[in-house]
Amino acid sequence: MRERKRNRLLNFNYSSDRLYFVTSCVKDRIHSFGKIENGKMIQNQCGDIAEMQWVWLAQQYKYVILHEFVVMPNHIHGVIEIDSDAVNYDFTNDFVVVGTCRNTSLQQQQQQQQQQIKIKSLSELMGAYKTTVSKQIHLLVKLQFQWQRSFHDHIIRNQQEYERIENYIKANPENWKEDDFF
């Protein structure tokens, strides 16, 4: 078996607090999410699902902060931030303080369990995203839909890179004819 090219940076912790630029393509680059008209993306129901599940990531994982994102006819681009400090626990909704020693011990136990939340890696987050998009499309649209294996990522290292990537994502529908994925 041939050795595959590595998709990820060797020995890098992809669950570390960073900004990441990701691209994921539909298998065989089939136009599953809609079409470009006059430089604007017109999403179909599958494209709506792809966008909805992107938002779901931040709702599901409190340490995920979403930045610029675009659904294209056969791929998505997005900037996703992992920020472990963004995990904000609201302990007041998890228990009722009644003042007995037994309840205080229970409260401390709940706090310790919540503070041990595992931060998923970028690959795990993208796996969750791609899986939920696929399931929603299969359930709602009954379409034979598949993602291309893996995804492309780029670790954003500074503000200048962030701005360049943000502009690229925003302009992607306008530049569709020149896009490698067209």
C-alpha positions, -999 to +999 in steps of 0.1 A: +000+000+000+013+034-009+021+058+019-005+086+021+004+122+023-001+136+058-030+159+061-021+173+095+010+190+109+031+163+127+032+166+165+008+196+166-020+196+192-051+203+171-072+208+203-051+238+213-065+273+215-061+285+179-078+297+148-080+272+120-091+277+084-109+246+071-121+235+037-142+203+031-153+192-003-182+170-015-171+137-029-163+140-066-170+177-063-207+173-071-226+205-067-248+194-038-253+227-019-267+250-045-254+272-073-236+305-080-257+332-098-243+367-105-215+361-080-238+351-052-243+317-036-279+304-039-282+276-013-306+247-018-319+226+012-286+207+014-267+240+016-290+252+043-282+221+062-245+226+058-248+261+072-271+251+100-248+223+112-218+248+112-238+269+137-246+237+156-209+232+163-207+263+184-240+254+202-228+219+209-192+227+219-190+258+241-153+262+234-159+266+196-161+301+183-171+304+146-157+331+124-161+337+086-179+308+068-193+302+033-212+273+017-202+269-019-218+246-045-195+217-037-175+227-007-174+248+025-148+272+038-147+283+074-126+297+102-131+279+135-116+289+168-109+266+197-109+286+229-109+265+261-115+297+281-149+301+264-163+272+283-185+291+307-201+270+333-235+281+347-235+261+380-266+278+392-287+259+368-272+225+377-283+223+413-304+240+440-286+252+471-304+240+502-275+243+527-269+207+539-235+191+539-248+163+517-259+188+490-227+208+492-207+176+486-229+169+456-225+204+442-187+201+444-188+167+426-209+182+398-185+211+394-155+188+392-172+167+365-181+197+345-146+211+347-132+180+332-147+186+297-125+172+270-117+197+243-122+179+209-095+182+183-101+199+150-104+165+133-130+154+158-150+187+154-149+184+116-159+147+119-189+157+140-198+185+115-195+162+084-214+134+101-243+155+111-245+172+077-246+138+060-272+125+084-294+155+080-292+154+042-299+117+041-329+121+064-345+152+050-335+153+014-330+115+007-301+124-015-270+102-021-246+125-005-210+120+006-181+142+017-146+138+002-124+120+027-107+142+052-105+180+050-079+207+044-068+228+073-045+257+079-034+270+113-038+308+113-007+322+129-013+360+128-038+388+122-025+394+086-031+357+077-066+359+094-076+390+073-063+374+041-083+342+047-114+361+058-113+382+026-108+350+006-139+334+022-160+365+017-150+368-020-153+331-028-188+333-045-177+362-066-145+343-077-163+310-084-153+308-120-116+310-110-120+286-081-100+253-081-132+235-069-153+247-099 
